[in-house]
Amino acid sequence: MSTFLDVLFYVFTSILVIQLTYYIFIFGRFAWFKPKSQRPSNQPVSIIICAKNEADNLTKNLPAILSQSYSNFEVVLINDSSSDRTLKVMKAFQKMHDNIKIVDVKAVEAFWGNKKYALTLGIKAATHDHLLFTDADCKPSSNHWISSICSKFEQDKTLVIGYSPYDKIKGSFLNILIRFETFMTAMQYFSYAKIGQPYMAVGRNLAYKKSLFFEANGFINHIKIKSGDDDLFVNQMATKTNTAICIEKESFIYSSPKKSFKSWRIQKRRHISTAAFYKTKHKVMLVLFYISQFLFWLLAISLLALAFKWEIVLTLCLLRFIVQYSVLYPATKTLEEKDLLWYLPIVEFFLIVFQFSIFIQNLISKPQHWK
């Protein structure tokens, strides 16, 4: 028994080293990163919004996009075979704003329920080379959203990754969990971008050049995968040299989170299933971090419960949490999510278990996609 526990202890210490390596040398690159001030952008931009049955959200959020303090932009509204008043709402806005272009996508059997088909038509219809993507349920944090994101475009920077947090809801543990998961996901894709390994972005706040889209032959490499119009495209085309991140507060774009655990679980099942199509090196980095998290908690709880070298185990756990807090604090400050740190140990443990259950469920049945 003692020999077995010794093995578990040495595995635990090895796992701890992996965790500390991720937090200090990878996540730390983003946590302590200070963005340089850049010249305001004035290049023409096409805002792309793909909407399916989003009449109410368009009515609520589109005015904040149309009122942006930017001299030259158009808004390409894509109606993806909606069955509600979405198209009527789009046309009503178009009558009041001459910089709106509508792309009305009819259902096509070969691309049934595929958002990428609708997006492709919208991108082709866009007038400008610089494209900025968001969703109908999203609202910019300021009227400098466009200028902040587009200031990151340079001669060699053709893809810009922004941050898209969720609205805060007081007294909701589900909201805390959703926001923590969103923050940690952003922490990873910003950090990997900083070390030259960009692997994903979220389509609620993403920009790239139309020329990059055509260089990739659009979504053709993953057109049969109904999700992943954002992260799979970025995984395919983002490089160390062509990718920039935008983390200024003025560039954030907020959206409403899911209100029920069931709907959020369905959403996360889609997201996690898409990750299976990432490049192998990115999957290895992501899986190694998750496994190290899972084993850290499992082995720490087991060794402490058995009181095996508990003083050393407890000390190592405290070391890990101190490093974790030291890295996450400046990151939460940058992304305006500091309140999440109060719940860190609880939500981290819950999220690890939650993600494991989704992985098992996705092995049994495939998740549904788009709307």
VMD Tcl script that draws the C-alpha trace (Angstrom):
set ca {
  {0.00 0.00 0.00}
  {2.80 2.39 0.93}
  {4.59 1.76 -2.38}
  {1.40 2.48 -4.31}
  {0.87 5.72 -2.40}
  {4.48 6.69 -3.06}
  {3.83 6.28 -6.78}
  {0.69 8.41 -6.52}
  {2.64 11.07 -4.67}
  {5.35 11.25 -7.33}
  {2.71 11.37 -10.06}
  {1.05 14.20 -8.14}
  {4.29 16.19 -7.96}
  {4.86 15.65 -11.70}
  {1.33 16.87 -12.44}
  {1.97 19.91 -10.26}
  {5.08 20.76 -12.28}
  {3.01 20.60 -15.48}
  {0.36 22.88 -13.97}
  {2.94 25.42 -12.81}
  {4.58 25.36 -16.25}
  {1.28 26.21 -17.92}
  {0.43 29.01 -15.52}
  {3.86 30.65 -15.34}
  {5.29 30.19 -18.83}
  {2.15 30.11 -21.00}
  {-0.71 31.90 -19.23}
  {1.75 34.32 -17.67}
  {2.67 35.60 -21.13}
  {-0.84 36.97 -21.45}
  {-1.49 37.84 -17.80}
  {1.46 40.24 -17.63}
  {1.15 41.50 -21.20}
  {0.70 45.25 -21.62}
  {-0.65 46.17 -25.08}
  {1.03 49.04 -26.89}
  {-1.04 52.03 -27.93}
  {-1.64 52.02 -31.67}
  {-2.73 54.55 -34.24}
  {-6.48 54.87 -34.79}
  {-7.68 52.95 -37.80}
  {-9.51 54.54 -40.71}
  {-9.63 51.72 -43.27}
  {-13.12 50.82 -44.49}
  {-14.67 47.86 -42.65}
  {-17.55 45.48 -43.27}
  {-19.37 44.30 -40.14}
  {-20.77 40.80 -40.70}
  {-23.78 39.64 -38.66}
  {-25.39 36.30 -39.44}
  {-28.84 35.99 -37.88}
  {-31.34 33.16 -37.72}
  {-34.61 33.98 -35.94}
  {-33.04 36.96 -34.15}
  {-35.64 39.69 -34.67}
  {-35.72 40.78 -31.03}
  {-31.94 40.73 -30.58}
  {-31.39 42.75 -33.75}
  {-33.91 45.33 -32.59}
  {-32.13 45.63 -29.24}
  {-28.45 45.48 -30.26}
  {-28.12 46.77 -33.83}
  {-28.43 50.48 -32.85}
  {-25.22 50.19 -30.76}
  {-23.35 48.93 -33.81}
  {-24.79 51.47 -36.21}
  {-23.87 54.32 -33.85}
  {-20.17 53.42 -33.73}
  {-17.70 56.32 -33.93}
  {-16.08 55.18 -37.13}
  {-15.98 57.05 -40.40}
  {-16.30 54.29 -42.98}
  {-18.12 51.04 -42.31}
  {-20.99 49.00 -43.67}
  {-23.10 46.40 -41.89}
  {-23.80 43.21 -43.80}
  {-26.89 41.56 -42.30}
  {-27.33 37.91 -43.27}
  {-30.79 36.46 -42.85}
  {-30.15 32.73 -42.58}
  {-33.54 31.30 -43.54}
  {-35.32 32.80 -40.54}
  {-38.93 31.92 -39.81}
  {-39.67 34.95 -37.61}
  {-39.57 38.72 -38.32}
  {-35.79 38.86 -38.74}
  {-35.88 39.92 -42.41}
  {-38.54 42.60 -41.72}
  {-36.43 44.04 -38.90}
  {-33.39 44.12 -41.18}
  {-35.31 45.95 -43.90}
  {-36.66 48.44 -41.37}
  {-33.13 49.32 -40.27}
  {-31.98 49.48 -43.88}
  {-34.56 52.18 -44.63}
  {-33.01 54.34 -41.91}
  {-29.32 53.60 -42.63}
  {-27.73 53.61 -46.06}
  {-24.69 51.62 -44.89}
  {-26.70 48.41 -44.39}
  {-26.56 45.59 -46.91}
  {-28.91 42.61 -46.59}
  {-28.12 39.09 -47.78}
  {-31.25 36.93 -47.69}
  {-30.18 33.29 -47.63}
  {-32.73 30.68 -48.66}
  {-32.59 27.14 -47.36}
  {-30.50 24.85 -49.56}
  {-30.76 21.11 -49.00}
  {-27.01 20.51 -49.49}
  {-26.21 23.06 -46.76}
  {-29.23 22.64 -44.51}
  {-28.62 24.24 -41.11}
  {-25.05 25.17 -42.04}
  {-24.10 28.67 -40.86}
  {-20.91 28.55 -42.93}
  {-22.89 28.62 -46.17}
  {-24.77 31.74 -45.09}
  {-21.56 33.40 -43.88}
  {-19.83 32.65 -47.18}
  {-22.56 34.48 -49.09}
  {-22.32 37.40 -46.70}
  {-18.54 37.61 -46.97}
  {-18.72 37.58 -50.74}
  {-21.28 40.39 -50.64}
  {-19.12 42.53 -48.34}
  {-17.70 45.62 -50.03}
  {-14.50 45.96 -47.99}
  {-11.46 43.75 -47.42}
  {-11.46 44.18 -43.64}
  {-14.19 42.07 -42.06}
  {-15.39 42.28 -38.45}
  {-17.71 39.55 -37.18}
  {-20.22 39.52 -34.35}
  {-23.63 38.00 -33.56}
  {-27.13 39.43 -33.32}
  {-27.26 38.90 -29.55}
  {-24.07 40.92 -28.99}
  {-23.62 44.55 -27.96}
  {-20.34 46.54 -28.03}
  {-19.05 47.88 -24.72}
  {-18.34 51.26 -26.29}
  {-18.77 53.22 -29.51}
  {-15.07 52.66 -30.22}
  {-15.40 48.92 -30.76}
  {-14.67 49.05 -34.49}
  {-11.74 51.45 -34.20}
  {-10.20 49.49 -31.31}
  {-10.35 46.12 -33.06}
  {-9.28 47.45 -36.45}
  {-6.32 49.37 -35.00}
  {-4.63 45.97 -34.66}
  {-4.63 45.40 -38.41}
  {-1.16 46.02 -39.81}
  {0.61 45.05 -43.00}
  {1.44 41.60 -41.63}
  {-1.48 41.29 -39.19}
  {-4.49 39.99 -41.09}
  {-6.42 38.34 -38.25}
  {-7.48 39.96 -34.96}
  {-8.86 38.09 -31.94}
  {-11.09 40.05 -29.56}
  {-12.76 39.30 -26.23}
  {-16.47 38.62 -25.89}
  {-17.60 38.24 -22.27}
  {-21.11 37.56 -21.05}
  {-23.35 39.92 -19.09}
  {-23.26 39.58 -15.31}
  {-26.37 38.34 -13.52}
  {-26.42 38.87 -9.76}
  {-27.14 35.88 -7.56}
  {-26.72 33.30 -10.34}
  {-24.16 30.52 -9.84}
  {-24.79 29.41 -13.44}
  {-23.79 32.89 -14.62}
  {-20.58 32.72 -12.58}
  {-19.81 29.31 -14.06}
  {-20.49 30.47 -17.64}
  {-18.39 33.59 -17.22}
  {-15.52 31.67 -15.60}
  {-15.49 29.12 -18.42}
  {-15.54 31.95 -20.97}
  {-12.71 33.73 -19.16}
  {-10.53 30.60 -18.91}
  {-11.12 29.79 -22.59}
  {-10.06 33.34 -23.50}
  {-7.08 33.05 -21.17}
  {-5.95 30.04 -23.17}
  {-6.47 31.35 -26.69}
  {-4.91 34.73 -25.85}
  {-1.96 33.04 -24.12}
  {-1.32 30.61 -26.96}
  {-1.47 33.50 -29.41}
  {1.16 35.31 -27.34}
  {3.55 32.34 -27.52}
  {3.04 32.08 -31.27}
  {0.48 29.27 -31.29}
  {-2.92 30.87 -32.04}
  {-5.50 28.11 -32.23}
  {-9.00 29.56 -31.90}
  {-11.19 32.62 -31.47}
  {-14.85 33.32 -30.80}
  {-16.98 34.58 -33.68}
  {-18.73 37.13 -31.49}
  {-15.64 39.33 -31.73}
  {-13.32 38.33 -34.56}
  {-11.82 40.20 -37.50}
  {-9.85 39.16 -40.55}
  {-9.24 40.21 -44.11}
  {-11.40 38.93 -46.92}
  {-8.20 38.05 -48.77}
  {-7.33 35.64 -45.93}
  {-10.75 34.02 -46.30}
  {-10.20 33.42 -50.03}
  {-6.65 32.24 -49.38}
  {-8.21 29.50 -47.23}
  {-10.78 28.72 -49.94}
  {-13.38 29.82 -47.44}
  {-14.67 27.12 -45.12}
  {-14.15 24.34 -47.66}
  {-11.76 22.34 -45.45}
  {-14.43 21.92 -42.77}
  {-17.66 22.76 -44.59}
  {-19.20 19.41 -43.62}
  {-18.69 20.24 -39.93}
  {-21.66 22.45 -39.14}
  {-20.00 24.30 -36.26}
  {-16.58 25.94 -36.18}
  {-17.00 28.86 -38.57}
  {-14.84 30.82 -36.12}
  {-12.43 28.50 -34.28}
  {-11.79 26.01 -37.10}
  {-11.09 28.85 -39.54}
  {-8.68 30.44 -37.06}
  {-7.11 27.06 -36.32}
  {-6.47 26.62 -40.02}
  {-5.24 30.10 -40.95}
  {-3.83 31.82 -37.84}
  {-0.04 31.94 -37.54}
  {2.54 33.50 -35.25}
  {3.08 36.36 -37.68}
  {-0.40 37.16 -39.00}
  {-2.39 37.16 -35.73}
  {-2.96 39.99 -33.25}
  {-5.01 40.10 -30.05}
  {-7.15 43.03 -28.90}
  {-7.81 43.29 -25.16}
  {-8.61 46.98 -24.69}
  {-11.84 47.46 -22.74}
  {-13.33 49.52 -25.57}
  {-13.07 46.47 -27.84}
  {-15.12 44.10 -25.69}
  {-18.48 42.97 -26.98}
  {-21.03 41.56 -24.54}
  {-23.79 39.04 -25.07}
  {-26.53 37.51 -22.95}
  {-25.61 34.17 -21.34}
  {-27.77 31.08 -21.27}
  {-30.39 31.16 -18.53}
  {-30.66 27.42 -17.94}
  {-28.05 24.76 -17.25}
  {-29.55 22.52 -19.96}
  {-29.23 25.11 -22.74}
  {-25.67 25.95 -21.69}
  {-24.75 22.28 -21.65}
  {-26.04 21.88 -25.22}
  {-24.00 24.89 -26.30}
  {-20.81 23.56 -24.68}
  {-21.33 20.14 -26.25}
  {-21.16 21.80 -29.68}
  {-18.04 23.77 -28.77}
  {-16.16 20.81 -27.31}
  {-17.04 18.55 -30.25}
  {-15.49 21.07 -32.65}
  {-12.16 20.97 -30.80}
  {-11.67 17.42 -32.04}
  {-10.82 18.90 -35.47}
  {-8.04 21.20 -34.28}
  {-4.45 20.66 -35.37}
  {-2.76 17.84 -33.46}
  {-0.28 20.10 -31.64}
  {-3.10 22.26 -30.34}
  {-5.13 19.28 -29.20}
  {-2.09 17.95 -27.33}
  {-1.56 21.27 -25.52}
  {-5.24 21.57 -24.57}
  {-5.67 17.95 -23.52}
  {-2.47 17.98 -21.46}
  {-3.66 21.02 -19.53}
  {-7.09 19.52 -18.89}
  {-5.67 16.16 -17.81}
  {-3.18 17.87 -15.50}
  {-6.08 19.82 -13.93}
  {-8.18 16.69 -13.54}
  {-5.35 14.65 -12.01}
  {-4.24 17.47 -9.73}
  {-7.64 17.59 -8.06}
  {-8.11 13.81 -8.06}
  {-4.70 13.02 -6.57}
  {-4.70 15.93 -4.13}
  {-8.07 14.90 -2.70}
  {-7.03 11.23 -2.59}
  {-3.69 11.83 -0.87}
  {-5.15 14.27 1.64}
  {-8.05 11.92 2.39}
  {-5.55 9.13 3.09}
  {-3.36 11.54 5.08}
  {-0.32 10.41 3.08}
  {2.46 12.98 3.44}
  {-0.39 15.41 3.93}
  {1.86 18.27 5.08}
  {3.82 18.17 1.82}
  {0.71 17.63 -0.31}
  {-1.07 20.54 1.36}
  {1.98 22.77 0.90}
  {2.19 21.88 -2.78}
  {-1.53 22.58 -3.21}
  {-1.10 25.98 -1.60}
  {1.85 26.69 -3.90}
  {-0.26 25.84 -6.92}
  {-3.14 28.07 -5.78}
  {-0.77 30.97 -5.01}
  {0.74 30.76 -8.49}
  {-2.71 30.36 -10.04}
  {-4.08 33.43 -8.26}
  {-0.93 35.43 -9.08}
  {-1.41 34.74 -12.78}
  {-5.18 34.98 -12.96}
  {-5.49 38.20 -10.97}
  {-3.89 40.50 -13.59}
  {-5.74 38.63 -16.34}
  {-9.12 39.09 -14.64}
  {-8.24 42.74 -14.12}
  {-7.48 43.20 -17.82}
  {-10.66 41.42 -18.90}
  {-12.80 43.00 -16.15}
  {-13.67 39.70 -14.49}
  {-12.07 40.21 -11.03}
  {-15.17 39.06 -9.13}
  {-14.65 35.54 -10.48}
  {-11.56 35.04 -8.31}
  {-13.72 34.80 -5.19}
  {-15.22 31.57 -6.54}
  {-12.08 30.14 -8.15}
  {-11.55 26.79 -6.37}
  {-15.25 25.90 -6.48}
  {-15.95 26.84 -10.11}
  {-12.70 25.30 -11.33}
  {-13.53 21.95 -9.73}
  {-17.13 22.07 -10.96}
  {-16.02 22.97 -14.49}
  {-13.53 20.08 -14.65}
  {-16.26 17.60 -13.70}
  {-18.72 19.27 -16.09}
  {-16.31 19.09 -19.04}
  {-15.54 15.45 -18.31}
  {-19.27 14.60 -18.37}
  {-19.66 16.39 -21.71}
  {-16.72 14.49 -23.18}
  {-18.35 11.19 -22.17}
  {-21.75 12.28 -23.54}
  {-20.23 13.36 -26.86}
  {-18.68 9.92 -27.22}
  {-22.14 8.40 -26.91}
  {-24.11 10.79 -29.13}
  {-23.37 13.69 -31.48}
  {-24.49 17.20 -30.46}
  {-26.78 19.29 -32.66}
  {-25.50 22.39 -34.45}
  {-26.56 25.97 -35.31}
  {-30.31 26.63 -35.04}
}
mol new
graphics top color blue
foreach p $ca { graphics top sphere $p radius 0.5 }
foreach p [lrange $ca 0 end-1] q [lrange $ca 1 end] { graphics top cylinder $p $q radius 0.2 }
display resetview
